[in-house]
Amino acid sequence: MQTIDDVQTMLADQGYVCGRALATVVFLSQSLGRPLFLEGEAGTGKTEIAKALAASLGRDLIRLQCYEGLDAASAVYEWNFAEQMIAIRTAEAAGGADRNALKSELFTEDYLIPRPLLQAMRPNPKGAPVLLIDEIDRTDAPFEAFLLEALSDFQVTIPELGTIKAPEPPLVILTSNRTREVHDALKRRCLYHWVDYPTFDREMDILTARVPDAARDLSREVVAFVQRLRGEDLFKTPGVAETIDWAKCLLALDVITLSPEVISDTLGAILKYQDDIQALQGSAAKRLLDEARADLATG
């Protein structure tokens, strides 16, 4: 990637349409070897950019899906206890096993199960992989503190084996849906970008790239309706992922144009909470559709 335009072109080739600001921070992240921290609402394309980047560069994508209670051991490595037990039983059956020698043999690479962080630190013939640390806001402060070493020096420590340092730093992307604030110490080690909901034109470009078989008039109605829907008082605002899902559903149903009835029947593709779906039934759906069409007429 020589320029910011190259980044946009490469990602577009993978069906990921992004603005220049996002392309700039991706370019700088790769040029400077700094982790990229992407924050924003769910469904705005944070995870997808890591997938598109890995595909465009021909690199492996290694994903660490975060969750409450995730600890360093689960993220870095585990010992293959089943194989270790078999080795112990085999040695005992053979008789005369040297306990100290057996202990040293059990904690070697042969019995190590690498997890995402360790996988990302190892040499790779394709080049440094893309390491996606997804939804970091779901973890807790101790795990964030552990990541400081990994992201500062691109190395991890296994007590039995020592410190393992990446020969070439992986391309790191962290995402957060901002369910809680991530500590400043972690953010300082990253370049930051807020991934917002796209404008009408950009969302049209995204939908055209991801659902090319959808008729343009229907796509315009879908995007205009979702853009209006985001202005409603909802428990969960639909993201771009929901726009794409909805368009695919309408295409599968051979829908040519939106109607209040079609919208009511397919709301489950764009809204994921019953209270939100209930609020959009009947006259509310018709009102939003009328407003969306008025936007298209004046836009």
N, C-alpha and C positions, 0 to 999 in steps of 0.2 A: 504494500500500500504506500504509494509515493505521495499522494495528495488526498485531500478531503473528498474531492470529486470521485477519486478511485474507490473510497469507502462506500459512498452512496451507490456507485455503479455495481460494486461487488455484492452489496446487500440486496440491491434491487434484483440482481440476477437470481437470488435465492427467494424472491417473492417478499422481501422485507423492505417496505418503503419508509424512509426516515427523513427528517428534516436536516438542514445543514448544522444546526446546533448539536444534535445528537451525533451526527457523523463526525463533527469536529472533536468531540470528547472521546469518541471511539478511536479516532486517528491518534490523538495525543496519548491515550492510554497505551496503545501499542508502541508508539514511537519512544515514549519515556519509560516503558516497562512498569507502569503504575497500575494497580488494581482499579477497576471501574465500579463505582457504587451507583446503581440505578434505583431510584425510589419513585413510587407512584401508586395509583390505585390498581387493584387487581384487574387483569385483562387488558392492560394498555401496551403489552408487547415487550415487557422487560426480559422475560425468559426466552422469548423467540429470537431476540437479537443475538444471544449467545449461540443458539442453534445455527442461525444464519451465518454468523461469523466463522464458526468452526467449519461449516460446509464450504464457505467461500475460500477459506485458506487451506482446505484439505487436511485439517487437523482433527484429532480425536476430541470429542466432547466428553468431559468427565463431570458428572453432576452430583453435587452433595445437596440432597434435599433436607432442609433443616426442619426440626420439630422440637417441641418442648421436651426437655430432658436429654437432648443430644449432648454427648460428652466427647472429650478428645479421643478416647480409645475407639469409640464407634466411628469417628470420622477419619482416623488415621490407619488403624490396623487392628486385627484380632489374631490370636493364636489358634491354630487348628487343633482344638483340644481332642477331638475324636482321633485324629491321626497320631497325636502325641500319646494317647492312651494305648493305641495299638502297638506303637513302638515300645512302650514300657512293658506291655504284656509279652511281646515277642522276646524282648531282652531277658525278662524273668524266666520265660520258658526255656530259653537257651542256657540259662544258668551262668553264674559267675559274672553278672553284669557289674561294671564299675559305676557306682552311683554318680560320682562327680563327672565322669566322662559322658554318661548318659544324659545328665542334666545339661551339659554344654551343647550336646547334639540336639536336644529337644528345642532349644531356643535359637534356631538358625533360620535362614531364609526358606529352607525346605518346608517349614511348618508355619510360615507367616502368611496370613491372608491380608493383602493390602486393601485398604478402603480408599475412598476418593482422594483425600489429601496426599496420602503416600503415593498413590498411582500418578498424581499430577507432578510429583517431585522426581519421578524416575525417568531415565532416558527413553526417548521415543523416536523411532526411525522417521516418523512423519514430521518431527519437529515438536516444539513445546505445545502441549495440548491446551485447549480452552477449558478452564476450570470454572464451572458455574456453581456458586454458593447461593442456592435459591432460598428466598424468604428467610434471610438472616434474622429478621425481627421475631421469628417464632422461637429462637433460642434464648438463653439467659446470659447474664453478665460473665460468669466464669468461662463460658465457651468463647465469648467475644475476646476475653483476655488471652485465651490460648491462641486465638487466630492472630494476635499481634505479632508473635514470633514467626508464624508461618508466612504472613504477608509482608513482614519487614525484611526478613532474610531469606525467604523462600526455602525454609528448612523445617524439618520435624525431628523430634527426638524420641527414640524407642529405647527405654532403659536397658534392655538386654543386648541391643545392637549398637547403640550410640546415635549420633546425629547424622541424618541423611539430608544432604543439600542438593537442590535441583541443579543439574549441569546447565540448564537453560530455564529461566523463570517461565512458568506457565502464564497464559493470558487469562487473568482473573476477572470475573464479573460477579459482583454481589448484587442481589436484588432484595428489595424490602417493600412490603405493602403498607408500611408505616402503622402497623397495629400497636407498635410502641417505638419509642425513640432509641436509636442505636447510639452507643457511646461515642463521644467525640474523638477519643483516642483511635478508634477503628476508622472513623470517617476521615481523619487527617491523613491516613496512609493511602487514601484513594482519591481519584478524581470523581467528582459528583455530578449527577444530572437528574433532574426531575422529569420523568416521562409523563406528560400530560395527555389528556384526551386530544385527539387530532382535530384539526379544522375540517370543515365539510370537504374541501378539495382534497386534502390529504387522505381522509377516510375513504373517499371515492377511489383514489389511486390504490389504496390498500385492498379495497374490496375487488377492484378490477384485477389486481394481481393474484389474489387468493381464490376468487370465485369468477374466473373469466367467462364461464358459460352463462352467467346471469345477464339478462337483458339490461341494457344501460338505463332505460327508463325505470325499471323495477329497482335497480341498484340505487338510483338517485332518490327514489321514494323511501327505500329502506334507510339510507344514510340520513336523509332529512328527518325522518320519523325518530330515529335513535338520537339524533342531535337534540331534538325537541324533548325527548323522553329524559335526557340527562338533566334537564332543567326542572324536572318535577321533584317533589319531596319524597324520595324513595329510601328504603332501608339499604338497598345495594344498587348503585348506579351501574348500568350495563357498560362494559368495556368494548374495545374493538373485537375481542375474541367472540363476544356475544353477537356483534353485528355480523361477523363472518358466519357463525353458526346459524343465525336466523336466515341469512340469504341462502345458505345451503338447504335449509328446511323448505323454504319457499320454492326453490328450484326443484326439489324432489316432489313437491306437490303440484308442479306445473302451474304455479301462480303467475299470472301476467301482470296484475296490478294489485295494490293493496286495497283492502276494504276493512271496515270495522269488524266484520265477521271473521275474516282471515286472521286479522291481528289477534282477536280474542282466542282463536283456536290455537295459535302458535306462540302465545306469550311466554310459555315455558322455555322457549329457546333463548329469550333475552332477559327474563326476570327469574330469579331463583328463590324468591320468598313469596309465600302465599298472600301476605298482606299487600305486597306490591302488585301482584297479579290481580287481586280483588279490587284494588284501587283503580286499575286501568280497564276494568270491564265496562261495557256499555258506552255511555255518552263520553267518558273520558278518552277512550280510544278514538272515537270519531272526532273529538275536538282537536286532539294532537295531530291526527291525520290531516284535518283541514288546515291547521297551522303549518304543517310541514309542506303541504302543497302550495300554500300561499308564499312560503319562503322560496320554494322553487320557482314560482311564477315571477317573483320580484328579484330573484338572485341572478 
